Amino acid sequence: MDIDIGPVPAASATAWIGYARAVLKGYGLGDVPVDDEVGTEVVDRFRQYLDDWERIAKKGGDFKWSADIDLEQAEYLVHSFYRLANRAAAAAEQRGSRLMPPEGEAFYASLVMGLLDALEGAGTPAAEFAEELRLFWPGLA
């Protein structure tokens, strides 16, 4: 499955990546460690993506990233990302704060839409999964 993110300003990617690293450490999420919710392997894979994206963002200008990922792996990672995004959104709402830094919103939207568009392009049942997630994904205005 081909996934495309961007182009978005590299500064937006940098802001969101910093936020995402804090979330993976459990910032503002309560007592349940992120590893316990989605598994250590998933958290490690998320960190690898953040490392890759950070290298691209450090170049400045526009951020653009593309990858070919196994459909089954992508579905599993997207589901885990969705669970964490819901948890982070609920925690932010409880605190009375924003889900993420405003500077990171463009990257976040591009990331989520890129993932869901790729799933939709993979055909049924991935397209149905993406359609349902698109209705409820937190932080998309």
TAFEN-V791168 format. One record per backbone hydrogen bond with DSSP energy under -0.5 kcal/mol. CO is the residue of the C=O (numbers start at 1). NH is the residue of the N-H. Records with the same first field share a line. If there is no record, write none. Layout:
# TAFEN-V791168
CO->NH, NH
This chain:
# TAFEN-V791168
1->69
3->67
5->65
8->63
9->12, 13
10->14
11->15
12->16
13->17
14->18
15->19
16->20
17->21
18->22
19->23
20->24
21->25
22->27
23->26
26->29
31->33
33->36, 37
34->38, 39
35->39
39->43
40->44
41->45
42->46
43->47
44->48
45->49
46->50
47->51
48->52
49->53
50->54
51->55
52->56
53->57
54->58
56->59
57->60
61->10
63->7, 8
65->5
67->3, 69
70->74
71->75
72->76
73->77
74->78
75->79
76->80
77->81
78->82
79->83
80->84
81->85
82->86
83->87
84->88
85->89
86->90
87->91
88->92
89->93
90->94
91->95
92->96, 97
101->104
102->105
104->108
105->109
106->110
107->111
108->112
109->113
110->114
111->115
112->116
113->117
114->118
115->119
116->120
117->121
118->122
119->122
120->123
123->126, 127
125->129
126->130
127->131
128->132
129->133
130->134
131->135
132->135, 136
133->136, 137
137->140
139->141
